[in-house]
Amino acid sequence: MINVVTLTLLIVCLTIPGMAEAEFEKDVIETSAGDVEITFIGHGTLVFAFDGKTIHVDPWSNLADYTKMPKADLILLTHHHYDHLDADVIKQLRSDSTIIVLTELCAKTVKGGIIMKNGDEQAIMGVDVVAVPAYNLVHKRDDGEVFHPKGEGNGYVLTLGDKRFYIAGDTENTPEMKSLKNIDYAFLPMNLPYTMTPQMVVDAVRAFKPKVLYPYHYGDTDTDKIVELMKSVKGTELRLRKME
């Protein structure tokens, strides 16, 4: 039986940062070159483990204690906003052999990375990486400027074994997204008002037909809406994970 003192200590340990390690959801996906383990950190932040390599996507210290996480072999930065580029976390994750893929604006803060512009493709550490444009078409700031102008941000398509993973970054349902081919797993954002509505997500899914959709970086958006809309979409499995 737990007494009052023990219960109080337990509550304190669970509420003080760093005293209790968060439990993150994970999926394991089979490929022709071995399993890919995806850890869903939250927001726009993911970790892929594949072929002995650890790939961090937009690591952010608000979401995890990175002193307890594996060093990065590869870091992917989609754009320069503070919730996607955390310079302190990058220093923690980086080793002498870490490769960082980033945009031109990210490179002003993080030195020594590989700059990929929209449309670029490179083989990096045995992984084929394609930079897909990530930008707004509709949603704008009060001054009329879109939240994510074209040319500033990347999404990335990673080929791991025989599977293709599309991590869209902060974007709307652009023509470039909708023209993608042979995507097995797609991570699409819908954190309003900055990226896509659930309707925009479904419009994109209908166009490029990923086998699996992971809504991510969805903030306060009601995920029941994407569940309802996806009922009419054939050929794409919806997987919801905690990615607020």
Number of C-alpha atoms within 10 A of each C-alpha: 4 8 7 9 8 11 11 11 11 13 10 13 14 13 11 9 12 14 11 13 12 13 10 13 13 15 12 12 13 13 14 9 12 14 16 20 17 19 19 20 23 22 22 27 24 22 21 19 18 19 13 9 15 20 23 24 25 26 29 25 17 12 13 20 16 17 12 9 12 16 20 24 20 21 23 26 28 28 24 21 15 10 16 22 23 19 15 11 18 22 11 14 19 17 12 6 9 19 19 25 22 27 25 18 15 22 18 9 12 19 10 12 18 16 17 20 18 20 13 14 15 13 11 14 12 11 15 16 23 21 26 27 27 28 26 21 18 14 20 16 11 8 6 8 12 16 19 22 15 15 15 18 29 29 26 27 22 20 18 21 18 11 17 20 19 25 25 26 28 27 27 25 26 16 12 13 20 15 11 16 12 12 19 17 23 24 20 30 30 27 23 15 14 22 28 25 22 26 15 18 22 20 16 22 24 16 16 17 24 25 16 18 23 19 23 27 23 24 18 10 17 13 14 10 12 20 14 11 14 20 11 9 15 11 12 18 15 18 13 13 17 14 19 18
